[in-house]
């Protein structure tokens, strides 16, 4: 129960941060990607802030022998770049560029009643299930 509560609080804080930085507004993201038109660099500042926090906190947290709420850290051991990773990254980028929504902001935007956000989240989950179905076929 403690893990669920911490996940909920973390998600709420993340959603508030996305709302305050206006990253739930797809036009903000699309304007960031439009370098020849109405370019808006604010997303770059949000990303830099997130990278700084991640860079510092990972250095501190991973020095600890164990995480607080788990038995061990769950870090990927994979370092290779394969076709599936490249295809997934391309699909993610195309979806992000077309809709202006990344998964986090799309979920946060559902709270505002955005039909586009709902369609985006349903599409994300459809992609999850389709990928699982494809990988089970092979």
C-alpha positions, 0 to 999 in steps of 0.5 A: 500500500505504501508503494501505491501511495508514493506512486500516486503522490509522485504522479500527482506531482508530475502532473502538476509540474506538467500543467505548470510548465504548460507541457499538457498543451500540445501546441506548446510541444508542436511549436517547439518542434517547429524550428522554422515557424513559431519556435518555442524553446520552453520545452528545452528548458523543461527537459534540461531541468528534468535531466539535471534532477535525474543526473543528480538524483541517480548519482545519489540513489544508485550509491545506496545498497538497496532502494527504499521500497523494493528488494533491489534496483530494476535497471536494464542490462541491455545496451544494444540498439536493435531494430525493435528499439529504433522502430519504437523510437520512430513510432514514438517520435512520429506520434509525438510530433503529430499529436503534440502529446508525449505519454505523460502529458497525454495522461495528465491532459485526460483530467482536463477532458481533452478528447485528443488526449483520450484518443492518444492514451487509448492509441498508446495502449492499443500499441502496447497490446499490438506489440505484445500480440506481434511478439507472441506470434514470433 
